[in-house]
Amino acid sequence: MTEFIKNIAHETVLSLASQVEIMKGQIVSKTLAQNKAVSLTLFAFSKGEEISTHDSSGDAMVTVLEGTGKFTVDGAEYLLNGGETLIMPAKKPHAVFAQEDFKMLLTVIFPQ
């Protein structure tokens, strides 16, 4: 049987936040799905770590699972806390900064 979502238990109730660990001074990522249509990735950011400004050909949806992250989209800043979601539109420059240790799920939908 083909698994489209990988690196995570199937048919098991779990916490997404527990699937990736914060490591001091690092950004840890775990790819759950990656193909030409979609990318699904868990991230754990150590306080002070960042992903510098970049853009994507697809719409990116971030959902913060724990902690607080600062997201800059086309110059506007957004502070997201656990349970909050933000859509970063395709082709708009965006960046991520860890105000504190935090974890997020990133879903990117690419044009077909």
N, C-alpha and C positions, 0 to 999 in steps of 0.2 A: 504494500500500500504506500502510495506517495504521500509524504507529509509536506504540506505547503508552508506550515508554520513549524519552525525548527527550534532547537535549543531550549525547549520548555516542555514540561510534561503535558501530555494530552489526557483528556477525560479525568482531570484532577482539579479540584478547587484549590486555588492558591492566591497568594498576594503577589501582584506584579512587582511591587517594591522590594520584596524579598528575593527576587530573581537576579539582582545585580547589587554588588557591594561597593560602598564608597571606600576608596583608597586614597590616603592623604597625598596631596600634590598631583593627583591624576584625574583624568576623565576616563571612566570605564564604560565600555559599550558592549551590548550583546545584541546581535542581529537575530531577529525572529523570523523575518521574511524579506526577501530581496529579489525582485524581478523587474521587467521593463515597465510594469504597471504600478507597482507599490513597493514601498520600503517601510518596514516596521522594526524599530530599534529601541531598546531600553538603554538609558544612560544614567550613570551615577557621577555627579560632579562633586569634587572636594571644594570647600570654600575657597574663593579667589580664582578658581580655574575658569577658563572661558574658551569659547569658539569664536574666532574673529569674524568680522563682517564678510558675508558671502551671499550668494543667491542660489536658487534652485529652479529647475525647469518645471517643477510640480508644486502644487499647494502643499504646505507643511502644516500639520496640526500637532501641537505639543500639549500634553496633559501632564501637569506636575503631580507626582505621586506622593512625595514627601518633601518638606523643606520649602525654600523660597528661591526662585530664579528670576533674574532680570533679563528680559527679552527686548531687544531693540529692533524695530521693524521700520525701515524707511525713515529713520531718524526719531521715531516716537518710542518712548520707553514704557514697558509694561512689567509690573511686578506680579508674579503668579505664585500662589501658595498651593499646598496640597489640595487636590480635587479640582483645580481650575484649569481651563483649556483656552488656548489662543490659536487662531489660524493665521499663518504667515503666508500671504499670497505668493504665487509663482512670480519669479523675476524681480521681486522686491528684495533689496538688500536687508539682511538680518544678522543678528549676533546673539550670543547667549553668554551670560555671566552668572556665576554662583555667588549670590549674596551671602549664602551659608551653604553647608552641605545640602544637596538636594538630588532627587531622582525624578526622571521624567520618561514618558513614552513618546516617541516621535513617530508619526505616521505621515508618509509623503505619498501623494497620489500624482502620478506622472501622466502627461497627455498621451493619448494613443493615436 
